[in-house]
Amino acid sequence: MRLHKEGYTVVLAAVLIWLTINYLVLLTGETVFRVFMLLATLPILVLTIRFFRYPHREIKSDPKSVFSPADGCIVAIEETTENEYFHDKRLQVSVFMSVYNVHINWNPVPGEVTYFKHHSGHFMAAYLPKSSTLNERATTVIKMADGTEVLVRQIAGAVAKRIITYSTVGKKVTQSDELGFIRFGSRVDIYLPVGTKVNVELCQEVIGSQTILAEF
């Protein structure tokens, strides 16, 4: 299993803390206490390492398809007004990531990044609709070859405290490229033109870079 680069420092710190705690416990000489601490701390270490896993995925690009930008569950499919960039009605599709999902984000469509902005904010539960505008978030707009623009918004959650985005205005991106990474539970919203054909349903589990959310 590979680790994502965003997890190198966190995983190293977790391993060192785990080794230190269990070494100090080992010095006590109490067998029952040593076994208890080992069993209590090992799952935390394993979960931390698992969170930053980097799965091998074969990504077959399709410019007419909108790929899921993340692993998780579909929590919203609705028409709404997008007020940061488009200022008009858009079709919003949202993917919620639990702490058990892979937290790498991929670009849902190929094209050129025409807009990027990071917003500070709150850290309420990411599955709540108002988290899209109140939580810490990062907005990326990708303009496709035919002129269609797709907005992708990474949103921090109650546990997630850091949004990492690799977008820069003018950057050419493909569906095989990573959009970024969000640490410890969050959500990604995609805003599409109204009338776009949606291929998923509410509560459906999706796989980042693999599941086709919609088609143009």
Secondary structure, 3 states (H helix, E strand, C coil): CEECHHHHHHHHHHHHHHHHHHHHHHCCCCHHHHHHHHHHHHHHHHHHHHHCEECCCCCCCCCCEEECCCCEEEEEEEEEEECCCCCEEEEEEEEEECCCCCCEEECCCCEEEEEEEEECCECCCCCCCCHHHHECEEEEEEECCCCCEEEEEEEECCCCCCEEECCCCCCEECCCCEEEEECCCEEEEEEECCCCEECCCCCCEECCCCCEEEEC
